[in-house]
Amino acid sequence: MERLNEILHELGISKVKLAKYLGVSRQMIYNYLELDDINKWPKDKKVLLLNLLGIKAGEELEKIKVDTDYIMSVETRINTLFDNNDKINAINETNALYTGLSKKNKEVMHDIVSIIKEKLEDDKDEQSYYIFKYLYHFLQALDTNKELKYILGYVSKAAGFIKPEEFVFEEENQFTFESIFYLAMVLYEGGGTSKTKIAEAHRRFVNQIEQKREEKLSRTLELNTYKVQALKELGYTEMTEKNASEVLEKIAEIESRKVTH
């Protein structure tokens, strides 16, 4: 059963998703996976799992090689369970969340929300919170760092979801970034760099990030100072929706005074 757990992990099939596929509770999935032999599973559930994995007997688990083609084939099989009509109905039921979006954008948003909910529902997966917290930060940074888009493209290609020659962003830049990123991954996976050089590179990384954080903090404190001064000059005690535009203009004016002096 250890190999089965490994395969499910490599495929990215959560306990929640597997429970939905088999038509049982999540707790029941944990119970099944604690058994020492898949043949001890209820026969109907065992057959469903074997069909999902594309094998005929539990003994074949050891022969499974999880590569891109296998991942795609399993993904196709498990997705047949979730009819497109159900997806549309789910979107319609939560209409407010999708207001103003095209059909295509509604569907991709629904897929994203569904997989996040799936992962976060798995209470035993303690890393999920941090994964999606960092993903949130990633999305926030997209507008200020164009290279993040190239990372998304690289991951989609490396996982086999899209063709490697597909370029939907700035093709030349994306091509260069993916090539360099690939070389970095080769070094990472092959251990082709000394630990000393790695430690030095990480030290420079930490220093750069700390410098940026200090600059950001300094800028925040500076703006807060300008805000206090602007409110004082305008005769306000606080910034409100009504006076926000006026206060922001005053902040810009105060800031320009500092520059000219």
C-alpha positions in Angstrom: 0.0 0.0 0.0 3.0 2.2 0.4 3.5 2.2 -3.4 -0.2 3.1 -3.9 0.3 6.2 -1.7 3.4 7.1 -3.6 1.5 6.8 -7.0 -1.4 8.9 -5.7 1.0 11.6 -4.5 2.9 11.6 -7.8 -0.3 11.9 -9.7 -1.5 14.8 -7.5 -4.7 13.0 -6.6 -5.8 14.3 -3.2 -7.7 12.2 -0.6 -10.7 14.5 -1.2 -10.6 13.9 -5.0 -10.2 10.2 -4.6 -13.1 10.0 -2.1 -15.3 11.9 -4.6 -14.2 9.5 -7.4 -15.0 6.4 -5.3 -18.1 7.8 -3.8 -17.1 7.5 -0.2 -16.2 9.8 2.6 -12.7 11.2 3.1 -12.3 9.3 6.3 -13.1 6.1 4.5 -10.3 6.8 2.1 -7.9 7.0 5.1 -9.2 3.8 6.4 -8.7 2.0 3.0 -5.2 3.3 2.7 -4.2 2.0 6.1 -5.0 -1.5 5.0 -1.9 -3.6 4.1 -3.4 -5.0 0.9 -5.6 -3.5 -1.8 -7.4 -6.8 -2.1 -8.9 -6.1 1.4 -10.8 -3.1 -0.1 -14.5 -3.5 -1.0 -14.6 -5.2 -4.4 -16.5 -2.4 -6.1 -14.1 0.3 -4.8 -11.1 -1.8 -5.7 -12.3 -2.2 -9.3 -12.9 1.6 -9.6 -9.4 2.3 -8.3 -7.8 -0.3 -10.6 -9.7 1.2 -13.6 -8.6 4.6 -12.7 -4.9 3.5 -12.6 -5.3 1.5 -15.8 -4.3 -1.8 -14.3 -6.2 -5.1 -13.8 -4.7 -6.3 -10.4 -3.1 -4.9 -7.3 0.1 -6.7 -8.1 0.6 -4.4 -11.1 1.1 -1.4 -8.8 4.8 -1.9 -8.6 5.1 -1.8 -12.4 3.5 1.6 -12.8 5.8 4.3 -14.1 4.4 7.7 -13.4 5.5 9.9 -16.4 3.7 12.7 -18.3 1.7 10.3 -20.5 0.5 8.3 -17.6 -0.5 11.4 -15.6 -2.5 12.7 -18.6 -4.2 9.3 -19.1 -5.3 9.1 -15.4 -6.4 12.7 -15.4 -8.6 12.0 -18.5 -10.2 9.0 -16.8 -10.9 10.8 -13.5 -12.3 13.8 -15.2 -14.9 11.7 -17.0 -16.6 11.5 -13.6 -17.1 15.2 -13.4 -19.6 16.0 -16.1 -19.3 19.5 -17.7 -23.0 20.1 -16.9 -22.2 19.8 -13.2 -19.5 22.4 -13.7 -21.9 24.9 -15.4 -24.5 24.3 -12.7 -22.0 24.9 -10.0 -21.0 28.2 -11.7 -24.6 29.3 -12.0 -25.3 28.5 -8.4 -22.5 30.9 -7.3 -23.3 33.5 -9.9 -22.1 36.5 -7.9 -18.5 35.2 -7.9 -18.4 35.0 -11.7 -20.3 38.2 -12.5 -18.8 39.9 -15.5 -16.7 37.0 -16.7 -16.9 35.2 -20.1 -17.8 31.5 -20.2 -14.2 30.6 -20.8 -13.0 32.7 -17.8 -15.8 31.4 -15.6 -14.7 27.8 -16.3 -11.0 28.4 -15.6 -11.9 30.3 -12.4 -14.2 27.4 -11.3 -11.4 24.9 -11.9 -9.0 27.0 -9.8 -11.4 27.5 -6.9 -12.4 23.8 -7.0 -8.8 22.5 -6.7 -7.9 25.0 -4.0 -11.0 23.9 -2.0 -10.1 20.3 -2.5 -6.6 20.7 -1.2 -7.7 22.9 1.8 -10.4 20.4 2.8 -7.7 17.8 3.4 -6.9 18.6 7.0 -3.9 16.2 7.1 -2.2 18.0 4.3 -0.5 20.7 6.5 1.4 22.3 3.6 -1.7 23.2 1.6 -2.2 26.4 3.6 1.3 27.7 2.9 1.1 26.5 -0.8 -2.0 28.7 -1.5 -0.8 31.5 0.7 2.4 31.7 -1.4 0.3 31.3 -4.5 -1.7 34.3 -3.4 1.5 36.3 -3.0 2.6 35.0 -6.5 -0.6 36.3 -8.0 -0.2 39.7 -6.2 3.3 40.0 -7.7 2.3 39.2 -11.3 1.7 42.8 -12.2 5.1 43.9 -11.1 7.3 41.0 -12.3 6.6 39.9 -15.8 9.0 36.9 -15.4 6.4 35.2 -13.1 4.3 34.7 -16.2 7.2 32.8 -17.8 7.4 30.6 -14.8 3.8 29.6 -15.2 4.4 28.8 -18.8 7.5 26.7 -18.0 5.6 24.7 -15.3 2.6 24.0 -17.7 5.1 22.8 -20.3 7.2 20.7 -18.0 4.1 19.0 -16.6 2.9 18.1 -20.1 -0.3 20.3 -20.1 0.7 22.4 -23.1 3.1 22.0 -26.0 6.7 23.1 -25.4 6.7 25.4 -28.5 3.6 27.4 -27.3 4.5 31.0 -26.5 1.6 33.3 -25.4 3.6 36.0 -23.7 6.6 37.9 -25.2 8.0 35.0 -27.2 11.7 36.0 -27.3 11.8 36.8 -23.5 9.8 33.7 -22.7 12.1 31.5 -24.8 15.2 32.9 -23.1 13.7 32.6 -19.6 12.6 29.0 -20.1 16.0 28.0 -21.5 17.8 29.5 -18.5 15.2 28.1 -16.1 15.7 24.6 -17.6 19.4 24.8 -17.1 18.9 25.8 -13.5 16.6 22.8 -13.0 19.2 20.5 -14.6 21.8 21.7 -12.1 19.3 21.4 -9.2 18.3 17.8 -10.1 21.8 16.7 -11.0 23.6 18.3 -8.1 26.1 19.9 -10.6 27.0 22.8 -8.3 29.1 22.8 -5.2 27.4 23.4 -1.8 29.7 26.3 -1.2 28.6 28.1 -4.4 24.9 27.3 -3.5 25.3 28.7 0.0 26.9 31.9 -1.4 24.2 32.3 -4.0 21.5 31.9 -1.3 23.3 34.4 0.9 23.2 37.0 -1.9 19.5 36.1 -2.4 18.8 36.7 1.2 20.7 40.0 1.3 18.9 41.3 -1.8 15.4 40.4 -0.4 16.3 42.0 3.0 17.4 45.1 1.2 14.1 45.3 -0.8 12.1 44.8 2.4 14.0 47.6 4.1 13.4 49.9 1.2 9.7 49.0 1.1 9.4 49.6 4.9 11.3 52.9 4.6 9.0 54.0 1.7 5.9 53.0 3.7 7.1 55.0 6.7 7.9 57.9 4.4 4.4 57.9 2.8 2.8 57.7 6.3 4.7 60.8 7.3 3.5 62.6 4.2 0.0 61.5 4.9 0.1 62.9 8.4 1.5 66.1 7.1 -1.1 66.3 4.3 -4.0 65.8 6.8 -2.6 68.4 9.1 -2.2 71.0 6.3 -5.7 70.3 5.0 -7.3 70.4 8.4 -8.5 66.8 8.5 -8.1 64.3 11.3 -8.3 61.2 9.1 -8.4 60.1 5.5 -12.0 59.2 4.3 -13.6 58.2 1.0 -14.8 61.8 0.6 -11.4 63.5 1.1 -9.2 60.7 -0.3 -8.6 62.4 -3.7 -7.7 65.7 -2.0 -5.4 64.1 0.5 -3.6 62.0 -2.2 -3.0 65.2 -4.3 -1.6 66.9 -1.2 0.7 63.9 -0.5 2.0 64.2 -4.1 2.6 67.9 -3.6 4.5 67.4 -0.3 6.6 64.7 -1.9 7.5 67.0 -4.8 8.6 69.6 -2.3 11.1 67.1 -0.9 12.4 66.4 -4.4 12.9 70.0 -5.4 14.7 70.8 -2.2 
